[in-house]
């Protein structure tokens, strides 16, 4: 339990910095839409972040960009790298068995951070890299995690998604509908990619299913399986490949649990 109330100005400054880091080119109105912070406050926070060296203003456009100094803030964050190392042999074996690539990701508020991907291996290659931030409510990775995670993570995801206008985040405003959706995922044991996200990112040609990586009954990460719709139907993926995906997730869960014990 904290000894003091949080410093509101610091919290807002961090939200603004996070928005600048997420947006390809962050204008004041863009940051306002993402954070809900009033625009005069955003300008003051940006000026402060510029003074501290974390943000610069584009010399010809009214937008702000993060500097290399922001990388210092993540220098001590290694969990995704550790999970990525543990997952590498598991996912390489899985790709050899099913022929399709996978991502493993951990939760980070409004996104699942990809800790490792096997997309660069084998015949079918989908563009994605380690460190990619996959939207929680849009992707099978995020949906599988939210269905099986602890209540605190779920509440945080809802709070952040409710501020975003993306179509897949409408569930954040419909708690009853969201509860039913996550109950259905728990019943089947897997989640699927949002159709609107598939259309935007892959032209509707690709999709994914994902399962949680469970440690102590709760999701510590999630593991997906990507596929091309013209090559294999979802029913076939679920029938033939999902059992192998679950086995890989179980193996990875045991490894992550061992990592926690050693820590």
C-alpha positions as CSV (number, residue, x, y, z in Angstrom):
1,X,0.0,0.0,0.0
2,X,1.5,3.4,-1.0
3,X,2.4,5.8,1.8
4,X,1.4,8.8,-0.1
5,X,-1.2,9.8,-2.7
6,X,0.1,9.7,-6.3
7,X,1.5,12.9,-7.8
8,X,-1.1,13.8,-10.4
9,X,1.2,15.9,-12.5
10,X,3.7,13.1,-12.7
11,X,1.0,10.6,-13.7
12,X,-0.2,12.9,-16.4
13,X,3.4,13.5,-17.7
14,X,4.0,9.8,-17.9
15,X,0.7,9.4,-19.8
16,X,1.7,12.1,-22.3
17,X,5.2,10.5,-22.8
18,X,3.6,7.1,-23.3
19,X,1.2,8.6,-25.9
20,X,4.1,10.2,-27.8
21,X,5.9,6.9,-27.8
22,X,2.9,5.1,-29.2
23,X,1.8,7.5,-31.9
24,X,3.9,7.7,-35.1
25,X,3.7,11.5,-35.0
26,X,2.0,12.9,-31.9
27,X,0.1,16.2,-32.2
28,X,-1.5,17.8,-29.2
29,X,-5.0,16.8,-30.4
30,X,-3.9,13.2,-31.0
31,X,-2.5,13.0,-27.5
32,X,-5.7,14.5,-26.1
33,X,-7.8,11.8,-27.9
34,X,-5.6,9.1,-26.5
35,X,-5.3,10.2,-22.9
36,X,-8.3,12.5,-22.2
37,X,-5.9,15.1,-20.7
38,X,-6.9,18.7,-21.6
39,X,-4.8,20.3,-24.3
40,X,-3.2,23.1,-22.3
41,X,-1.9,20.6,-19.7
42,X,-0.6,18.4,-22.6
43,X,1.4,21.4,-23.9
44,X,2.9,22.0,-20.5
45,X,3.8,18.3,-20.1
46,X,5.4,18.3,-23.6
47,X,7.5,21.4,-22.8
48,X,8.6,19.7,-19.6
49,X,9.5,16.4,-21.4
50,X,11.4,18.4,-24.0
51,X,13.4,20.2,-21.3
52,X,14.2,16.8,-19.8
53,X,15.3,15.4,-23.1
54,X,12.7,12.7,-23.6
55,X,10.7,14.5,-26.4
56,X,11.6,16.7,-29.3
57,X,9.3,18.9,-31.5
58,X,9.4,18.4,-35.3
59,X,11.1,21.4,-36.9
60,X,8.5,21.7,-39.6
61,X,5.3,20.1,-38.3
62,X,3.3,20.6,-35.1
63,X,4.1,17.1,-33.8
64,X,6.3,15.6,-31.1
65,X,8.6,12.6,-31.2
66,X,10.4,10.5,-28.5
67,X,14.1,10.7,-28.3
68,X,16.6,7.9,-27.7
69,X,16.6,8.9,-24.0
70,X,13.3,7.1,-23.6
71,X,15.1,3.8,-24.1
72,X,16.7,4.4,-20.7
73,X,13.3,3.9,-19.1
74,X,13.2,0.3,-20.3
75,X,16.8,-0.7,-19.7
76,X,15.9,-2.7,-16.6
77,X,12.8,-4.4,-18.1
78,X,13.8,-7.9,-18.9
79,X,10.7,-10.2,-18.3
80,X,9.7,-10.3,-22.0
81,X,13.3,-11.2,-23.0
82,X,13.4,-14.0,-20.4
83,X,10.1,-15.4,-21.6
84,X,11.2,-15.0,-25.2
85,X,14.3,-17.1,-24.5
86,X,12.2,-19.8,-22.8
87,X,9.7,-19.8,-25.6
88,X,12.2,-20.0,-28.5
89,X,12.7,-23.8,-28.6
90,X,9.1,-24.5,-27.8
91,X,7.9,-22.4,-30.6
92,X,10.5,-23.7,-33.1
93,X,9.2,-27.2,-32.4
94,X,5.6,-26.1,-32.7
95,X,6.3,-24.5,-36.1
96,X,7.9,-27.6,-37.3
97,X,4.8,-29.6,-36.3
98,X,2.1,-27.3,-37.6
99,X,3.8,-25.4,-40.4
100,X,2.4,-22.0,-39.2
101,X,4.1,-19.3,-37.1
102,X,3.4,-18.2,-33.6
103,X,3.9,-15.3,-31.3
104,X,4.2,-15.3,-27.5
105,X,3.3,-12.1,-25.7
106,X,3.0,-10.6,-22.2
107,X,0.5,-8.0,-21.0
108,X,1.4,-4.3,-20.8
109,X,-1.8,-2.4,-20.2
110,X,-3.3,-1.6,-23.6
111,X,-1.1,-4.1,-25.5
112,X,0.5,-7.5,-25.5
113,X,4.2,-7.1,-26.0
114,X,5.6,-9.8,-28.3
115,X,8.4,-11.6,-26.5
116,X,9.3,-13.9,-29.3
117,X,8.0,-14.8,-32.8
118,X,8.6,-17.7,-35.2
119,X,7.3,-15.7,-38.1
120,X,10.7,-15.5,-39.7
121,X,11.0,-19.3,-39.8
122,X,9.7,-21.7,-42.4
123,X,7.6,-21.2,-45.5
124,X,4.9,-18.7,-44.4
125,X,6.3,-15.4,-43.2
126,X,4.1,-12.7,-41.6
127,X,5.7,-9.3,-40.9
128,X,6.1,-8.8,-37.1
129,X,9.0,-8.4,-34.8
130,X,9.9,-9.0,-31.2
131,X,8.7,-6.0,-29.1
132,X,5.6,-5.4,-31.3
133,X,2.7,-4.1,-29.3
134,X,-0.5,-6.1,-30.2
135,X,-3.7,-4.4,-29.2
136,X,-5.3,-6.3,-26.3
137,X,-9.0,-6.3,-27.4
138,X,-8.2,-6.7,-31.1
139,X,-5.9,-9.7,-31.1
140,X,-6.2,-13.4,-30.2
141,X,-3.2,-12.9,-27.9
142,X,-4.9,-10.1,-25.9
143,X,-8.3,-11.8,-25.8
144,X,-6.9,-15.1,-24.6
145,X,-4.9,-13.3,-21.9
146,X,-7.8,-11.2,-20.7
147,X,-10.1,-14.2,-20.4
148,X,-7.7,-16.0,-18.0
149,X,-5.8,-13.2,-16.3
150,X,-6.2,-11.7,-12.8
151,X,-8.9,-9.0,-12.1
152,X,-6.4,-6.2,-11.7
153,X,-4.9,-6.7,-15.2
154,X,-8.4,-7.0,-16.7
155,X,-9.5,-3.7,-15.0
156,X,-6.4,-1.9,-16.3
157,X,-7.0,-3.1,-19.8
158,X,-10.6,-2.0,-19.7
159,X,-9.6,1.4,-18.4
160,X,-7.1,2.1,-21.1
161,X,-9.1,0.7,-23.9
162,X,-12.1,2.8,-23.0
163,X,-10.0,5.9,-24.0
164,X,-9.3,4.6,-27.5
165,X,-11.7,5.0,-30.5
166,X,-10.5,1.8,-32.2
167,X,-13.6,-0.3,-33.2
168,X,-12.4,-3.4,-31.3
169,X,-12.3,-1.4,-28.0
170,X,-16.1,-1.0,-27.9
171,X,-16.2,-4.0,-25.5
172,X,-14.5,-1.8,-22.9
173,X,-17.8,0.2,-22.8
174,X,-20.0,-2.9,-22.6
175,X,-19.1,-4.9,-19.5
176,X,-21.9,-7.4,-19.8
177,X,-21.1,-8.2,-23.4
178,X,-17.4,-8.4,-22.5
179,X,-18.0,-10.7,-19.6
180,X,-20.0,-13.0,-21.9
181,X,-17.2,-12.9,-24.6
182,X,-14.5,-13.8,-22.1
183,X,-16.7,-16.6,-20.6
184,X,-17.1,-18.1,-24.0
185,X,-13.3,-18.0,-24.5
186,X,-12.8,-19.7,-21.1
187,X,-15.4,-22.3,-22.1
188,X,-13.6,-23.2,-25.4
189,X,-10.1,-22.5,-24.1
190,X,-9.0,-20.3,-27.0
191,X,-9.6,-16.8,-28.5
192,X,-9.7,-15.6,-32.1
193,X,-8.6,-12.4,-33.8
194,X,-11.1,-9.5,-34.3
195,X,-12.4,-9.3,-37.8
196,X,-11.9,-5.6,-38.1
197,X,-8.2,-5.9,-37.0
198,X,-7.7,-8.7,-39.5
199,X,-9.1,-6.6,-42.3
200,X,-6.9,-3.6,-41.3
201,X,-3.6,-5.4,-40.7
202,X,-3.8,-8.3,-43.1
203,X,-6.5,-7.4,-45.6
204,X,-8.7,-10.1,-44.2
205,X,-6.3,-12.8,-45.5
206,X,-4.8,-13.9,-42.2
207,X,-6.1,-14.7,-38.8
208,X,-5.0,-16.3,-35.5
209,X,-6.1,-18.4,-32.6
210,X,-4.5,-18.1,-29.2
211,X,-4.4,-19.8,-25.8
212,X,-3.2,-18.6,-22.4
213,X,0.1,-19.6,-20.9
214,X,-1.1,-20.5,-17.4
215,X,0.9,-20.3,-14.2
216,X,-1.0,-21.2,-11.1
217,X,-4.3,-21.1,-13.0
218,X,-3.8,-17.5,-14.2
219,X,-2.4,-16.2,-17.5
220,X,1.2,-15.2,-17.4
221,X,1.4,-14.7,-21.2
222,X,-0.4,-15.9,-24.3
223,X,0.6,-17.9,-27.3
224,X,-1.0,-17.7,-30.8
225,X,-1.0,-19.5,-34.1
226,X,-1.2,-17.5,-37.3
227,X,-2.7,-18.9,-40.5
228,X,-3.8,-17.8,-44.0
229,X,-7.5,-18.2,-44.5
230,X,-7.2,-19.2,-48.2
231,X,-5.0,-22.1,-47.1
232,X,-6.8,-23.5,-44.1
233,X,-10.2,-22.9,-42.4
234,X,-10.5,-22.0,-38.8
235,X,-12.5,-25.2,-38.1
236,X,-9.5,-27.2,-39.3
237,X,-7.1,-25.1,-37.2
238,X,-9.2,-25.7,-34.1
239,X,-9.7,-29.4,-34.8
240,X,-6.2,-30.3,-35.9
241,X,-3.7,-27.7,-34.7
242,X,-5.2,-26.3,-31.5
243,X,-4.2,-29.4,-29.4
244,X,-0.6,-28.9,-30.4
245,X,-0.8,-25.2,-29.5
246,X,-2.2,-26.1,-26.1
247,X,0.6,-28.5,-25.5
248,X,3.2,-25.9,-26.4
249,X,1.5,-23.4,-24.0
250,X,1.5,-25.9,-21.2
251,X,5.2,-26.6,-21.7
252,X,6.0,-22.9,-21.7
253,X,3.8,-22.4,-18.6
254,X,5.8,-25.0,-16.7
255,X,9.1,-23.2,-17.8
256,X,7.8,-19.8,-16.8
257,X,6.7,-21.2,-13.4
258,X,10.2,-22.6,-13.0
259,X,11.6,-19.2,-13.8
260,X,9.5,-17.7,-11.0
261,X,10.7,-20.3,-8.5
262,X,14.3,-19.7,-9.3
263,X,13.8,-15.9,-9.1
